[in-house]
């Protein structure tokens, strides 16, 4: 179906869409609104203080856009579990110790807590589980709970075992807060369940011995699925168990291919409760990534191959979006001498077949994925660790729903070793304040020696985070180009993803709002600024300059104490030209009050000559401003605005930089016809205005 309900071939739709987009841009630009664009990954911020060893961070986002991160840290006496909270639009709060039992100890390490995992429900209620050393060969599984907007409760014990190995705890919650925890107890998989608003129920054993690396997931109905690796006496296999909501656990089933070894299982659920488990399969011919799928309420389907046979796959991660689209990422090695491990990703549309894997990381160094996530709209993010030859760095890639992967981005700071990266993109809820925005968290270390044993000066460690924002930073700001003394002027900033807004009018006045009117009491040029934070807590600002002319009739209200215009700094000249039309550039002096200019200011403002192709390449429009004395030239077009200030008579270039949205529109045009208006302001005196037309082919 075409625009307006008519049918139209693809080329017709492209031209028609381009025409409508340009018209929309013109309408928006009349009020100087800068269109939004995708901002990408933002700079790293510190989540914890710098100190001794820290690691194993985890992060979740709730439906309100609030984030919670947990990690383990050595405090000089014990390893403890710390947590930090970031409300939507705010910064990371100071970390707190979740695992402090309040017991005094004289022996360092006697109450070590480690391997934290966390889960969040749709309302923001959060659960954290971890393992805790409680004496010789005695390990506890503990959990804490925090209701949305509340404080962390005291830890409770879920299970106890006599072992010296990591119990590898895991936790999952459904939308309403039902929670399932799993762990390895003396090489058997055990589970505990807590209904929403209730208490933890007794532990249940799910598998026999020789079982490892359990993972759990819960769907919107409260059904739970657990997968793990089990040694059956001859080989390792992948097993899974399923518990319908309100019922008992079903008997475990073998998911991996009969007669072959399988390991490193990963689990994911979609919005309907369909389950996918992926693992590293080892057939007789080599190594392959396999995946098995179980529709909600159904049985496991036969596993399928995802990677190319013969490739060396490791570090598997899997994700499903709400519709059932699947992503599988892994590190692929060719086993060739001098070859490198490359992060690869494969995509499977809901109900379809797996597509060919795509390389995400660059060659030249080894890279290993550490997390992959979908959000409810089908946007996806992947994070991995890659050596740059000197340090390990955290890199990431992002894919908008229905589009291709972007260029990889390094998130961590240069000169630091960065590992253990995880990423969150959405909450279990049906809507999310951070919709499309991602939060990545990792461990950063620097300095010190690299030896594991006998290191007199160990590195310092810190937990850091970075966000991906789909909203342009800075925000857009609407402001008229010219105003008049004594006449109210309206200002408005985009309310999308705006937290803690503030409008500053350039004369000392402010308003904590996204829109306001303001009356100026003195002529001149003012810098109007809108500042806020977006949902991930990053500060942003947008600025427009407005020329305030003397009131009609030559009267000017007295200035308030402390008010003064903000001078405009000279603009930079840039590239881009257009074809000039005959008769352009004529000017007409308009006296708007105040003393007359003697001699009168003369101005001529014309577009530079350039082809449409050159405009697209340069991404700018340029106009030449010629003034007979000091002053400012301002050019307004439907595609953007620019200005330049001359300190003395002469000429300069006014540059208008084109946004990505604007470029998308003009790329589909054969001819660009663009009206412009221009204003020349003699410093402190009068204004001249002109108009013309830019045409580029």
C-alpha positions in Angstrom: 0.0 0.0 0.0 1.4 3.4 -1.0 1.1 6.8 0.7 -2.4 8.0 0.9 -3.8 4.5 0.3 -2.6 4.2 -3.4 -0.3 1.6 -4.8 3.2 2.7 -5.8 6.4 1.0 -6.9 9.5 1.2 -4.8 11.1 4.1 -6.8 7.8 6.1 -6.5 7.7 5.6 -2.8 11.3 6.7 -2.4 10.7 10.0 -4.2 7.4 10.6 -2.5 8.8 9.8 0.9 11.7 12.2 0.2 9.4 15.0 -0.8 7.3 14.6 2.3 10.4 14.5 4.5 11.7 17.7 3.0 8.4 19.4 3.6 8.4 18.2 7.2 11.9 19.5 7.7 10.9 22.9 6.3 7.9 23.1 8.6 10.1 22.1 11.6 12.9 24.5 10.8 10.6 27.5 10.8 10.9 27.4 14.6 14.6 26.3 14.5 14.0 22.8 15.8 17.0 20.6 15.4 15.7 17.1 14.5 16.7 14.2 16.8 19.3 11.6 15.8 20.9 8.5 17.2 23.7 9.4 19.5 25.4 6.1 20.0 27.7 4.9 22.8 28.5 7.6 25.5 31.7 8.0 27.5 32.5 5.7 30.4 31.6 6.8 34.0 32.8 5.5 37.3 30.4 3.3 39.3 32.7 2.3 42.2 35.7 3.9 43.8 39.2 2.8 42.8 40.6 0.1 45.2 41.8 -3.4 45.5 40.4 -6.4 43.5 36.9 -6.0 42.0 35.1 -8.1 39.4 32.2 -10.2 38.1 29.8 -7.2 37.6 26.2 -7.7 36.7 23.5 -5.1 35.7 19.8 -4.9 35.2 17.3 -2.2 34.0 13.8 -1.9 35.3 10.7 -0.5 33.4 11.2 2.9 34.9 14.8 3.2 33.5 16.4 2.6 36.9 19.6 0.5 36.8 21.2 -1.7 39.5 24.7 -3.1 39.3 26.4 -5.6 41.6 29.9 -7.0 41.8 32.4 -8.6 44.2 35.2 -6.6 45.9 38.0 -7.2 48.3 37.7 -4.7 51.1 41.0 -5.5 52.8 39.5 -8.1 55.1 36.9 -10.1 53.0 35.5 -10.3 49.6 32.1 -8.7 49.7 29.2 -8.1 47.4 28.6 -4.4 46.5 25.7 -2.8 44.7 25.1 0.6 43.2 21.8 2.1 42.0 21.2 4.7 39.3 17.7 6.2 39.1 16.4 7.2 35.7 18.0 10.6 34.8 20.4 10.5 37.7 23.9 9.5 38.4 25.3 6.3 40.0 24.8 6.4 43.8 27.6 5.4 46.2 28.0 1.6 46.5 26.7 -0.3 49.5 27.8 -3.7 50.9 25.0 -6.3 50.5 26.8 -9.3 52.1 27.8 -7.8 55.4 26.4 -10.1 58.0 27.5 -7.9 60.9 29.8 -10.6 62.3 33.3 -9.6 63.5 36.1 -11.8 62.3 39.8 -12.0 63.0 40.6 -14.2 60.0 40.8 -12.5 56.6 38.6 -14.2 54.1 36.5 -16.1 56.6 33.3 -14.6 55.3 34.1 -14.1 51.6 31.1 -13.6 49.3 31.5 -14.1 45.6 29.8 -14.9 42.2 26.8 -12.5 42.4 23.9 -12.7 40.1 20.8 -10.5 40.0 17.3 -10.3 38.5 14.6 -7.7 38.3 10.8 -7.9 37.7 8.6 -5.5 35.8 7.9 -3.2 38.8 11.6 -2.9 39.7 11.8 -5.4 42.6 15.4 -6.8 42.5 16.9 -10.0 43.9 20.6 -10.8 44.2 22.1 -14.2 45.0 25.7 -15.1 45.7 27.9 -17.8 47.3 29.5 -17.3 50.7 32.4 -19.1 52.3 31.3 -19.9 55.8 34.2 -21.9 57.2 36.3 -25.0 56.2 34.7 -26.6 53.2 31.3 -24.9 54.0 29.6 -22.7 51.5 26.2 -20.9 51.8 23.9 -19.7 49.0 22.5 -16.4 50.1 20.0 -13.9 48.7 18.8 -10.3 49.3 15.7 -8.6 48.0 14.9 -4.9 47.5 11.4 -3.7 46.7 11.2 -0.9 44.1 11.9 2.4 45.8 12.9 0.6 49.1 16.0 -0.5 50.9 17.8 -3.8 50.7 16.6 -6.5 53.2 19.0 -8.6 55.2 20.5 -11.6 53.5 18.8 -15.0 53.9 20.3 -18.5 53.4 18.9 -20.6 50.5 21.2 -23.6 50.7 24.3 -25.0 52.3 26.9 -27.4 51.0 30.3 -28.9 51.9 32.5 -28.1 48.9 35.6 -26.2 47.8 34.3 -25.3 44.3 32.3 -22.4 43.0 28.6 -23.3 43.2 27.9 -21.0 40.2 24.6 -19.5 41.4 22.0 -18.0 39.0 18.7 -16.2 39.5 15.7 -15.3 37.3 12.4 -13.4 37.9 9.2 -13.2 35.9 7.2 -10.0 35.4 5.3 -10.2 38.7 8.3 -11.1 40.9 8.2 -14.9 41.1 11.9 -15.8 41.4 13.9 -19.0 40.8 17.5 -19.4 42.0 19.7 -22.4 40.9 23.2 -23.5 41.9 25.6 -26.4 41.9 25.7 -28.3 45.2 28.3 -31.0 45.4 28.0 -31.3 41.6 24.2 -31.7 41.7 21.9 -28.9 40.5 19.6 -27.5 43.2 16.9 -24.8 43.0 14.9 -22.6 45.3 11.7 -20.7 44.5 10.1 -17.6 46.0 6.6 -16.5 44.9 6.0 -12.8 44.5 5.7 -11.1 47.8 6.4 -14.4 49.7 9.2 -16.3 51.3 11.8 -18.7 49.8 10.5 -22.3 49.6 12.6 -25.4 50.5 15.4 -26.4 48.1 14.7 -29.0 45.3 17.3 -31.2 43.7 17.0 -31.1 39.8 19.9 -33.4 38.6 22.2 -36.1 39.6 25.9 -35.5 40.4 28.6 -34.4 37.9 26.5 -31.4 36.8 27.8 -27.9 36.2 27.1 -24.3 35.0 23.4 -24.0 35.6 21.3 -21.2 34.1 17.7 -20.3 34.7 15.0 -18.3 32.9 11.3 -17.5 33.6 8.6 -16.5 31.2 5.6 -14.1 31.7 3.4 -16.9 33.0 5.9 -17.9 35.7 7.1 -21.0 34.0 10.8 -21.8 34.8 13.4 -23.5 32.7 16.9 -24.5 33.8 19.7 -25.8 31.6 23.1 -27.3 32.7 26.0 -29.5 31.6 26.0 -33.1 32.9 28.6 -35.9 32.7 26.6 -39.1 31.9 29.5 -41.5 32.5 30.9 -41.4 29.0 30.6 -37.8 27.8 29.3 -34.3 28.8 25.7 -33.6 27.6 23.4 -30.6 27.9 20.3 -31.2 30.1 17.2 -29.1 30.9 14.4 -29.2 33.4 11.0 -27.4 33.2 8.5 -26.3 35.8 5.1 -25.0 34.8 3.8 -22.2 37.1 2.4 -23.6 40.3 3.5 -27.1 39.5 6.4 -29.4 40.3 9.6 -29.7 38.3 9.4 -32.2 35.3 12.1 -34.8 34.9 15.3 -33.5 33.2 15.7 -34.1 29.4 18.9 -34.4 27.3 18.9 -31.5 24.8 22.2 -32.1 23.1 22.7 -34.4 20.1 22.6 -38.1 20.9 26.1 -39.7 21.0 28.1 -36.5 21.0 29.5 -34.2 23.7 28.0 -30.8 24.5 28.9 -28.1 26.9 28.6 -24.4 27.9 24.8 -24.2 27.7 23.1 -20.8 27.4 19.4 -20.1 27.9 17.0 -17.4 26.7 13.2 -16.9 26.6 10.9 -14.7 24.4 7.8 -12.8 25.3 5.5 -15.8 24.7 7.5 -18.1 26.9 9.3 -20.0 24.0 12.7 -21.2 25.2 16.0 -21.5 23.4 19.1 -23.3 24.7 22.4 -23.1 22.8 25.6 -25.0 23.4 29.0 -26.0 22.0 28.6 -29.3 20.3 31.5 -31.7 19.6 30.5 -34.2 16.8 33.1 -36.6 15.4 33.9 -34.2 12.5 34.8 -31.2 14.7 33.0 -28.5 16.7 29.8 -26.7 16.1 27.3 -24.3 17.8 24.0 -26.0 18.2 20.6 -24.6 19.4 17.4 -26.3 20.6 14.0 -24.7 20.8 10.9 -25.4 22.8 7.6 -23.6 22.1 5.7 -22.5 25.2 3.9 -25.5 26.7 5.4 -27.8 24.1 8.3 -30.3 23.8 11.9 -29.7 22.8 12.5 -29.7 19.1 15.6 -31.4 17.6 18.8 -29.3 17.8 20.1 -27.4 14.7 23.5 -26.3 13.7 24.2 -22.5 13.7 27.9 -22.1 13.1 30.0 -23.6 10.3 31.3 -27.1 11.1 35.0 -27.2 11.8 35.2 -23.7 13.4 36.4 -23.5 16.9 33.5 -21.9 18.8 33.7 -20.7 22.4 32.1 -18.1 24.8 28.6 -18.7 23.5 25.8 -16.2 24.4 22.1 -16.3 23.3 19.2 -13.8 23.3 15.6 -13.8 22.2 13.4 -10.7 21.7 9.7 -10.5 22.6 8.6 -11.7 19.2 10.9 -14.7 19.1 13.8 -13.4 17.0 17.0 -15.0 18.1 20.7 -13.9 18.3 23.6 -16.2 19.0 27.1 -14.8 19.4 30.4 -16.7 19.9 34.1 -16.4 19.4 35.2 -18.3 16.2 38.7 -19.5 15.6 40.1 -21.2 12.5 42.7 -23.3 14.3 45.2 -21.9 11.8 48.7 -20.8 13.0 48.6 -17.0 13.4 44.8 -16.9 13.2 42.6 -14.9 15.6 39.4 -15.5 17.4 36.7 -13.3 15.9 33.3 -12.4 17.5 30.6 -13.7 15.2 26.8 -13.3 15.4 24.0 -15.3 13.8 20.4 -14.2 13.5 17.2 -16.2 13.3 13.8 -14.5 12.6 10.9 -15.8 14.6 9.7 -19.0 13.0 12.5 -18.9 10.4 15.9 -20.5 9.8 19.3 -19.4 11.1 21.1 -17.0 8.8 24.8 -17.1 7.9 27.1 -15.9 10.8 28.5 -12.3 10.5 31.8 -11.1 11.9 31.5 -8.3 14.5 35.0 -7.8 15.8 38.0 -6.8 13.7 40.8 -9.3 13.0 44.4 -8.8 14.2 43.7 -9.6 17.9 41.6 -12.2 19.8 38.1 -11.2 20.9 35.5 -13.0 23.0 31.9 -12.0 23.5 30.7 -11.6 27.1 27.0 -10.7 26.7 24.2 -10.2 24.1 20.7 -8.7 24.8 17.5 -7.8 23.0 14.9 -5.3 24.1 11.1 -5.5 23.6 11.3 -3.6 20.3 13.9 -5.9 18.7 16.9 -3.6 19.2 20.0 -5.6 20.2 23.5 -5.0 21.7 26.6 -7.1 22.1 29.7 -6.5 24.2 33.0 -8.3 24.0 36.6 -8.2 25.2 39.4 -7.7 22.7 43.1 -7.3 23.0 44.6 -4.2 21.4 48.1 -5.7 21.7 48.8 -4.0 25.0 45.6 -4.1 27.0 42.2 -5.8 27.0 39.5 -3.4 26.0 35.7 -3.6 26.1 34.0 -3.1 22.7 30.3 -3.1 21.8 28.0 -3.1 18.8 24.4 -2.1 18.4 21.7 -3.0 16.0 18.3 -1.3 15.6 15.4 -3.5 14.9 15.3 -4.6 11.3 18.6 -2.9 10.5 22.3 -4.1 10.2 25.0 -3.9 12.8 26.8 -0.6 13.3 30.6 -0.2 13.5 32.1 -1.6 16.7 32.9 1.0 19.4 35.5 0.8 22.2 33.7 1.6 25.5 36.6 1.4 28.0 39.3 3.9 28.7 42.6 3.8 26.9 45.6 2.5 29.0 43.4 0.3 31.2 42.7 -3.4 31.2 38.9 -3.9 31.0 37.1 -7.3 31.4 33.9 -8.9 32.6 31.6 -6.8 30.4 27.8 -7.2 30.7 25.0 -5.2 29.1 21.3 -4.5 29.8 18.9 -3.2 27.2 15.4 -3.6 28.6 13.3 -4.7 31.6 10.8 -7.6 31.8 7.9 -5.1 31.6 5.8 -4.3 28.5 7.1 -0.7 28.4 10.3 0.8 29.5 11.5 4.4 30.1 14.9 3.4 28.7 13.4 1.8 25.6 16.3 1.3 23.2 18.9 2.7 25.6 21.6 0.3 26.8 23.8 0.2 29.9 27.1 -1.7 29.8 29.2 -2.4 33.0 32.7 -3.8 33.2 35.8 -4.2 35.5 38.6 -1.8 34.8 42.2 -2.1 36.2 45.4 -0.3 35.7 49.0 -0.1 37.1 50.7 -2.6 39.3 52.4 -5.9 38.4 50.7 -8.6 36.4 51.9 -11.6 38.3 49.1 -13.6 40.0 51.4 -14.6 42.9 53.9 -12.6 44.9 52.7 -9.3 43.5 54.0 -6.5 45.8 52.1 -3.7 44.0 48.9 -5.2 42.6 46.7 -3.2 40.1 43.9 -0.9 41.2 40.4 -1.9 40.2 37.2 -0.1 39.5 33.7 -0.8 38.1 32.8 1.4 35.2 29.7 1.8 33.0 28.7 3.4 29.6 25.4 4.0 28.0 24.0 3.8 24.5 21.4 6.6 23.9 19.1 6.5 20.9 18.1 10.2 21.4 20.4 12.9 20.0 22.6 14.6 22.6 22.2 17.5 23.0 18.5 17.9 23.0 16.7 20.1 20.4 15.7 23.6 21.3 13.1 25.8 19.6 13.7 29.5 19.6 12.9 32.4 17.2 15.9 34.0 15.5 14.9 37.5 16.3 12.9 39.1 19.1 12.1 42.6 20.4 12.7 44.3 23.7 9.7 44.3 25.9 7.9 41.6 23.9 7.6 38.0 25.4 9.6 35.4 23.5 8.6 31.7 23.5 11.2 28.9 24.0 10.6 25.2 23.9 12.9 22.1 24.2 12.1 18.6 23.1 10.5 16.7 26.1 11.7 13.3 24.8 13.8 11.6 27.4 14.3 14.8 29.4 15.1 14.7 33.1 15.9 17.7 35.4 15.3 20.3 32.7 16.5 23.9 32.9 16.1 26.8 30.5 18.7 29.6 30.8 17.8 32.8 28.8 21.3 34.3 28.7 20.5 37.4 30.8 20.7 35.7 34.2 17.2 34.4 34.2 16.3 30.7 34.4 13.3 28.4 34.4 13.2 24.8 35.4 11.0 23.7 32.5 11.1 22.4 29.0 9.1 25.4 27.6 8.7 29.0 28.8 8.3 32.6 27.7 10.7 35.3 28.6 10.9 39.1 28.1 14.2 40.8 27.4 14.9 44.3 28.7 17.9 45.3 26.6 18.8 44.8 22.9 21.7 42.6 21.9 22.5 38.9 21.2 21.7 36.4 23.9 22.7 32.7 24.2 19.7 30.6 25.3 20.6 27.2 26.8 18.5 24.2 27.6 20.2 21.6 29.8 19.0 18.3 31.2 20.0 14.7 31.8 18.8 11.8 29.7 17.5 8.5 31.2 21.0 7.0 31.5 22.1 10.0 33.7 24.3 11.8 31.1 24.2 15.6 31.1 23.2 17.3 27.9 22.7 20.8 26.6 21.5 22.6 23.5 22.0 26.3 22.7 20.4 28.8 20.4 21.3 32.5 19.9 18.6 35.1 19.6 18.9 38.7 18.4 16.9 41.1 20.5 16.2 44.3 18.6 15.2 47.7 20.1 11.5 48.1 20.6 9.6 49.6 17.7 9.5 53.4 18.1 12.9 53.6 19.6 12.0 53.0 23.2 13.8 50.5 25.4 12.6 49.4 28.8 15.3 49.9 31.5 17.5 46.9 32.1 17.3 45.0 35.3 20.3 45.0 37.6 23.0 42.6 36.4 21.4 42.1 32.9 23.7 42.3 29.9 23.6 40.7 26.4 25.9 37.7 25.8 28.3 38.4 23.0 28.4 35.9 20.1 31.9 34.4 19.4 33.0 34.2 15.8 31.8 31.1 13.9 34.0 28.8 12.0 33.9 28.9 8.2 33.2 25.5 6.5 32.7 23.8 3.2 29.7 23.5 0.9 28.3 25.6 -2.0 25.3 26.0 -4.2 24.3 27.4 -7.5 23.5 31.1 -7.3 20.3 32.4 -8.8 20.2 35.8 -10.7 19.2 38.8 -8.6 20.0 37.3 -5.2 21.7 39.2 -2.5 19.9 42.6 -2.7 19.5 44.1 0.7 17.1 46.6 2.2 18.0 48.5 5.4 15.3 48.3 8.1 15.7 50.8 10.9 14.2 49.2 14.1 14.9 52.0 16.5 18.0 53.2 18.2 20.7 55.6 16.7 21.2 55.6 12.9 24.3 54.0 11.5 26.7 56.5 10.1 27.8 55.6 7.5 24.9 53.1 6.9 25.8 49.4 7.1 25.8 47.7 3.7 25.4 43.9 3.5 25.3 41.3 0.8 24.6 37.6 1.6 24.7 35.0 -1.2 24.9 31.2 -1.4 28.2 29.8 -2.7 28.1 27.9 -6.0 28.2 24.1 -5.5 26.6 21.0 -7.0 24.1 18.9 -5.1 26.6 16.0 -5.0 29.2 18.3 -3.4 26.7 19.4 -0.8 26.0 15.8 0.1 29.7 15.0 0.4 30.6 18.1 2.4 27.4 17.8 4.6 27.1 21.6 4.8 25.6 24.6 3.1 27.7 27.8 2.8 26.8 31.4 2.3 29.1 34.4 1.8 28.5 37.4 4.1 29.9 40.7 3.0 29.6 43.7 5.4 30.8 47.3 5.1 31.4 47.4 8.9 31.4 45.3 12.0 28.3 43.1 12.5 26.7 39.7 12.5 25.2 37.8 9.6 22.5 35.2 10.3 21.1 32.8 7.6 17.9 30.8 8.1 16.9 27.9 5.9 14.5 24.9 6.3 17.5 22.6 6.6 19.4 24.6 9.3 20.7 27.9 10.4 24.1 29.6 10.7 25.8 32.8 11.7 29.1 34.6 11.6 30.4 37.8 13.3 32.8 40.2 11.6 34.9 42.5 13.8 35.5 44.8 10.8 34.4 45.4 7.2 35.0 42.4 5.0 33.5 39.0 4.1 33.3 35.6 5.8 31.5 32.3 5.3 28.3 31.3 7.1 28.2 27.5 7.5 25.1 25.4 8.0 25.8 21.9 9.0 23.4 19.3 7.8 22.0 16.6 10.1 21.8 12.9 9.2 18.0 13.2 8.8 18.4 16.1 6.4 21.0 14.2 4.3 18.7 11.3 4.1 16.1 13.5 2.6 18.3 15.3 0.0 20.0 12.1 -1.1 16.8 11.2 -2.9 16.4 14.5 -4.7 17.7 15.4 -8.2 17.4 19.1 -7.6 17.5 21.0 -4.3 15.5 24.2 -4.3 15.8 26.0 -1.0 14.5 29.4 0.1 16.6 31.4 2.7 16.3 34.5 4.7 19.3 36.5 6.1 19.7 39.1 8.7 22.7 41.5 9.1 22.9 43.1 12.5 25.3 46.1 12.8 26.9 45.8 16.2 24.7 47.6 18.7 22.7 49.5 16.1 20.4 48.5 13.2 19.3 45.5 11.2 19.2 44.7 7.5 17.2 41.8 6.1 17.3 40.0 2.7 15.9 36.9 1.2 16.8 34.6 -1.7 16.8 31.1 -3.2 19.4 28.4 -3.4 19.3 25.9 -6.2 21.7 23.0 -6.5 21.7 20.1 -9.1 
